[in-house]
């Protein structure tokens, strides 16, 4: 997982990584290139702060294993139409409630 931290630029403490793997060993099956890096890139493209990524992933590790970009797009559209949420507000919502 140290390689994942270097490859994605995330700084998740080793103890947190160990706990994630212990509680959710299936995350080891998430492909680094095709899924994890793509999801980190998508989150950054939707203006989620890089400083928030590690804690989001530690709290909700499943978000790195799904096809995230289309889900983010649809959620942004839904929140924008239902709540008149502006583009600057969407990353805040994602950071609080992925």
Z-matrix of the N, CA and C atoms (Angstrom, degrees):
N
C 1 1.452
C 2 1.526 1 110.38
N 3 1.325 2 116.69 1 -20.54
C 4 1.463 3 119.58 2 176.06
C 5 1.520 4 109.61 3 -59.00
N 6 1.325 5 117.77 4 -39.29
C 7 1.458 6 121.90 5 177.57
C 8 1.521 7 111.64 6 -63.10
N 9 1.319 8 116.49 7 -36.07
C 10 1.462 9 120.71 8 178.01
C 11 1.517 10 109.41 9 -63.95
N 12 1.321 11 116.88 10 -42.57
C 13 1.460 12 120.19 11 179.53
C 14 1.526 13 110.49 12 -61.10
N 15 1.316 14 117.03 13 -42.60
C 16 1.462 15 120.46 14 179.23
C 17 1.523 16 110.98 15 -67.98
N 18 1.323 17 117.25 16 -42.63
C 19 1.462 18 121.58 17 -176.06
C 20 1.525 19 112.76 18 -68.77
N 21 1.314 20 117.43 19 -35.72
C 22 1.460 21 120.45 20 -175.69
C 23 1.520 22 113.03 21 -97.72
N 24 1.321 23 117.36 22 -13.91
C 25 1.455 24 120.29 23 -178.50
C 26 1.520 25 112.74 24 80.04
N 27 1.320 26 117.55 25 11.24
C 28 1.464 27 121.24 26 179.40
C 29 1.517 28 109.39 27 -87.80
N 30 1.298 29 116.36 28 145.64
C 31 1.463 30 119.94 29 178.54
C 32 1.524 31 108.55 30 -119.99
N 33 1.308 32 115.28 31 75.42
C 34 1.460 33 121.34 32 176.98
C 35 1.525 34 106.46 33 -91.62
N 36 1.335 35 117.83 34 126.15
C 37 1.463 36 120.13 35 -179.14
C 38 1.533 37 111.63 36 -56.07
N 39 1.320 38 115.85 37 145.50
C 40 1.470 39 120.88 38 -177.05
C 41 1.530 40 112.35 39 -55.87
N 42 1.324 41 116.90 40 -40.62
C 43 1.459 42 120.34 41 -179.88
C 44 1.525 43 110.29 42 -62.72
N 45 1.325 44 117.34 43 -39.60
C 46 1.466 45 121.05 44 178.23
C 47 1.527 46 110.37 45 -65.81
N 48 1.323 47 116.93 46 -39.91
C 49 1.471 48 120.94 47 177.14
C 50 1.521 49 109.92 48 -62.63
N 51 1.330 50 116.46 49 -44.36
C 52 1.466 51 120.58 50 179.33
C 53 1.533 52 110.97 51 -61.03
N 54 1.318 53 116.89 52 -42.35
C 55 1.470 54 120.49 53 178.82
C 56 1.531 55 111.27 54 -65.94
N 57 1.339 56 116.28 55 -39.92
C 58 1.464 57 119.85 56 177.69
C 59 1.521 58 110.91 57 -59.43
N 60 1.324 59 115.44 58 -47.15
C 61 1.471 60 119.75 59 -178.52
C 62 1.518 61 110.47 60 -66.72
N 63 1.325 62 117.30 61 -38.92
C 64 1.459 63 120.85 62 179.19
C 65 1.526 64 111.34 63 -62.99
N 66 1.337 65 116.77 64 -43.85
C 67 1.459 66 120.94 65 -177.05
C 68 1.523 67 112.62 66 -81.90
N 69 1.333 68 116.59 67 -30.46
C 70 1.468 69 121.02 68 -176.30
C 71 1.523 70 110.34 69 -136.10
N 72 1.322 71 117.72 70 70.60
C 73 1.469 72 119.56 71 -176.20
C 74 1.529 73 113.55 72 -60.98
N 75 1.320 74 117.72 73 -19.31
C 76 1.471 75 120.35 74 179.91
C 77 1.521 76 112.42 75 -63.91
N 78 1.344 77 118.09 76 -19.39
C 79 1.467 78 118.84 77 179.85
C 80 1.526 79 111.86 78 -65.85
N 81 1.319 80 117.45 79 -19.05
C 82 1.461 81 119.90 80 176.37
C 83 1.526 82 111.03 81 -65.35
N 84 1.316 83 117.13 82 -20.62
C 85 1.459 84 121.42 83 179.43
C 86 1.513 85 114.34 84 -85.10
N 87 1.322 86 118.15 85 -6.39
C 88 1.464 87 120.52 86 178.00
C 89 1.523 88 108.54 87 -70.45
N 90 1.312 89 117.25 88 124.25
C 91 1.455 90 121.21 89 -179.04
C 92 1.515 91 111.79 90 -68.59
N 93 1.320 92 116.79 91 127.73
C 94 1.458 93 121.49 92 -177.13
C 95 1.520 94 111.54 93 -61.81
N 96 1.315 95 117.65 94 -54.19
C 97 1.464 96 120.74 95 -175.35
C 98 1.525 97 112.09 96 -70.87
N 99 1.328 98 116.32 97 -51.70
C 100 1.464 99 119.39 98 -171.74
C 101 1.517 100 114.43 99 -79.78
N 102 1.318 101 119.14 100 -20.60
C 103 1.457 102 119.00 101 -176.06
C 104 1.529 103 112.86 102 -122.65
N 105 1.314 104 117.17 103 -58.87
C 106 1.461 105 120.39 104 -172.10
C 107 1.531 106 111.34 105 -63.42
N 108 1.328 107 116.97 106 -53.12
C 109 1.469 108 119.51 107 -179.44
C 110 1.524 109 111.35 108 -63.55
N 111 1.324 110 116.92 109 -37.38
C 112 1.467 111 120.37 110 178.70
C 113 1.526 112 110.75 111 -64.31
N 114 1.319 113 117.51 112 -39.94
C 115 1.461 114 120.75 113 -179.60
C 116 1.532 115 111.95 114 -71.16
N 117 1.318 116 116.73 115 -38.70
C 118 1.460 117 119.72 116 175.58
C 119 1.528 118 109.05 117 -61.91
N 120 1.327 119 116.39 118 -43.73
C 121 1.465 120 120.87 119 178.44
C 122 1.530 121 110.61 120 -61.74
N 123 1.337 122 117.70 121 -43.38
C 124 1.471 123 120.94 122 178.89
C 125 1.518 124 111.67 123 -61.33
N 126 1.308 125 116.81 124 -44.41
C 127 1.465 126 120.13 125 178.89
C 128 1.526 127 110.74 126 -60.08
N 129 1.317 128 116.39 127 -42.87
C 130 1.463 129 120.13 128 178.86
C 131 1.528 130 111.15 129 -66.40
N 132 1.327 131 116.81 130 -38.25
C 133 1.465 132 120.54 131 178.63
C 134 1.531 133 112.32 132 -66.53
N 135 1.331 134 116.62 133 -26.22
C 136 1.460 135 120.83 134 175.95
C 137 1.534 136 110.72 135 -91.00
N 138 1.321 137 115.46 136 18.17
C 139 1.466 138 124.29 137 173.78
C 140 1.518 139 115.23 138 67.30
N 141 1.324 140 117.63 139 23.71
C 142 1.455 141 119.68 140 170.74
C 143 1.528 142 106.20 141 -71.32
N 144 1.307 143 116.41 142 134.49
C 145 1.464 144 120.67 143 -177.42
C 146 1.525 145 110.98 144 -67.33
N 147 1.323 146 115.58 145 135.24
C 148 1.463 147 120.46 146 179.75
C 149 1.526 148 110.76 147 -58.79
N 150 1.319 149 116.72 148 -32.74
C 151 1.463 150 120.49 149 -179.95
C 152 1.529 151 112.06 150 -67.67
N 153 1.326 152 117.69 151 -18.91
C 154 1.464 153 121.51 152 179.89
C 155 1.525 154 112.85 153 -92.38
N 156 1.323 155 117.53 154 -16.72
C 157 1.465 156 120.87 155 -173.27
C 158 1.525 157 113.57 156 -59.50
N 159 1.307 158 117.47 157 -47.80
C 160 1.463 159 120.32 158 -176.26
C 161 1.525 160 111.47 159 -60.29
N 162 1.321 161 117.32 160 -45.40
C 163 1.466 162 119.18 161 -179.03
C 164 1.530 163 111.09 162 -69.30
N 165 1.339 164 116.92 163 -35.68
C 166 1.472 165 119.53 164 177.18
C 167 1.523 166 110.43 165 -62.25
N 168 1.323 167 116.09 166 -46.10
C 169 1.459 168 120.29 167 -177.50
C 170 1.521 169 110.68 168 -69.47
N 171 1.321 170 117.22 169 -37.55
C 172 1.465 171 119.79 170 177.04
C 173 1.525 172 110.91 171 -63.32
N 174 1.329 173 116.39 172 -37.50
C 175 1.462 174 120.67 173 -178.71
C 176 1.524 175 112.13 174 -80.78
N 177 1.330 176 117.09 175 -36.74
C 178 1.465 177 122.37 176 -177.68
C 179 1.529 178 110.16 177 -130.24
N 180 1.335 179 118.30 178 68.90
C 181 1.471 180 120.36 179 -174.54
C 182 1.528 181 114.42 180 -61.72
N 183 1.313 182 117.32 181 -20.64
C 184 1.458 183 119.94 182 -179.60
C 185 1.532 184 112.28 183 -63.42
N 186 1.338 185 117.36 184 -23.24
C 187 1.468 186 119.08 185 -177.91
C 188 1.517 187 112.59 186 -66.34
N 189 1.322 188 117.80 187 -19.19
C 190 1.464 189 118.10 188 178.42
C 191 1.520 190 112.01 189 -87.00
N 192 1.327 191 117.26 190 -7.01
C 193 1.456 192 120.14 191 -177.46
C 194 1.516 193 114.79 192 -106.55
N 195 1.324 194 117.74 193 -2.65
C 196 1.465 195 120.65 194 -179.44
C 197 1.521 196 109.97 195 -103.85
N 198 1.309 197 116.05 196 168.29
C 199 1.465 198 120.32 197 174.75
C 200 1.518 199 106.68 198 -79.66
N 201 1.301 200 116.77 199 90.55
C 202 1.457 201 123.23 200 -165.32
C 203 1.525 202 114.89 201 -78.24
N 204 1.315 203 118.22 202 -39.02
C 205 1.461 204 121.20 203 -172.86
C 206 1.530 205 113.40 204 -56.10
N 207 1.335 206 120.42 205 -48.86
C 208 1.474 207 118.79 206 177.79
C 209 1.526 208 113.10 207 -63.94
N 210 1.317 209 116.97 208 -33.18
C 211 1.465 210 120.21 209 178.32
C 212 1.529 211 110.59 210 -67.51
N 213 1.324 212 116.51 211 -41.41
C 214 1.462 213 119.83 212 177.22
C 215 1.521 214 110.99 213 -62.95
N 216 1.323 215 115.84 214 -42.21
C 217 1.458 216 120.25 215 179.78
C 218 1.525 217 111.10 216 -61.40
N 219 1.328 218 116.88 217 -46.47
C 220 1.466 219 119.76 218 -178.29
C 221 1.528 220 111.64 219 -69.23
N 222 1.330 221 117.20 220 -37.79
C 223 1.466 222 120.23 221 177.76
C 224 1.526 223 111.16 222 -65.05
N 225 1.325 224 116.14 223 -40.82
C 226 1.475 225 119.26 224 178.82
C 227 1.520 226 110.26 225 -62.83
N 228 1.334 227 116.22 226 -42.24
C 229 1.455 228 120.47 227 179.39
C 230 1.529 229 111.15 228 -63.96
N 231 1.322 230 116.00 229 -45.24
C 232 1.463 231 121.09 230 179.73
C 233 1.528 232 111.03 231 -61.82
N 234 1.318 233 116.65 232 -49.57
C 235 1.461 234 120.26 233 -178.51
C 236 1.522 235 111.91 234 -65.48
N 237 1.315 236 115.63 235 -34.84
C 238 1.456 237 119.50 236 178.62
C 239 1.525 238 110.58 237 -65.79
N 240 1.328 239 117.18 238 -44.06
C 241 1.464 240 119.51 239 -178.13
C 242 1.532 241 112.40 240 -76.61
N 243 1.330 242 117.57 241 -39.18
C 244 1.460 243 120.31 242 -176.18
C 245 1.523 244 113.14 243 -78.36
N 246 1.322 245 116.63 244 -36.22
C 247 1.462 246 119.90 245 -174.30
C 248 1.512 247 113.70 246 -117.23
N 249 1.314 248 116.10 247 3.92
C 250 1.461 249 121.04 248 -175.35
C 251 1.526 250 110.52 249 53.29
N 252 1.324 251 114.38 250 43.35
C 253 1.456 252 122.34 251 -179.04
C 254 1.519 253 109.12 252 -79.28
N 255 1.301 254 117.73 253 127.31
C 256 1.452 255 121.97 254 179.70
C 257 1.516 256 111.95 255 -78.75
N 258 1.335 257 117.53 256 161.79
C 259 1.465 258 121.10 257 -178.50
C 260 1.527 259 113.04 258 -60.51
N 261 1.305 260 117.81 259 -29.11
C 262 1.460 261 120.34 260 179.80
C 263 1.532 262 112.06 261 -74.72
N 264 1.348 263 117.04 262 -19.32
C 265 1.458 264 121.18 263 -179.25
C 266 1.526 265 113.35 264 -88.01
N 267 1.317 266 117.00 265 -24.30
C 268 1.461 267 120.53 266 -175.28
C 269 1.528 268 112.95 267 -58.75
N 270 1.339 269 120.09 268 -47.10
C 271 1.465 270 118.35 269 -179.77
C 272 1.521 271 113.02 270 -60.80
N 273 1.309 272 117.34 271 -31.86
C 274 1.469 273 120.46 272 178.44
C 275 1.519 274 109.92 273 -65.27
N 276 1.326 275 116.38 274 -42.08
C 277 1.465 276 120.94 275 178.05
C 278 1.519 277 109.98 276 -63.62
N 279 1.312 278 117.99 277 -44.51
C 280 1.463 279 121.72 278 -179.63
C 281 1.529 280 110.18 279 -62.47
N 282 1.310 281 117.70 280 -42.61
C 283 1.455 282 120.89 281 179.65
C 284 1.526 283 112.19 282 -62.79
N 285 1.326 284 115.96 283 -34.34
C 286 1.475 285 119.58 284 -178.10
C 287 1.525 286 112.46 285 -84.54
N 288 1.340 287 116.97 286 -33.73
C 289 1.457 288 120.11 287 -172.62
C 290 1.525 289 111.42 288 -142.73
N 291 1.325 290 118.03 289 69.67
C 292 1.460 291 117.14 290 -179.45
C 293 1.496 292 110.66 291 -69.43
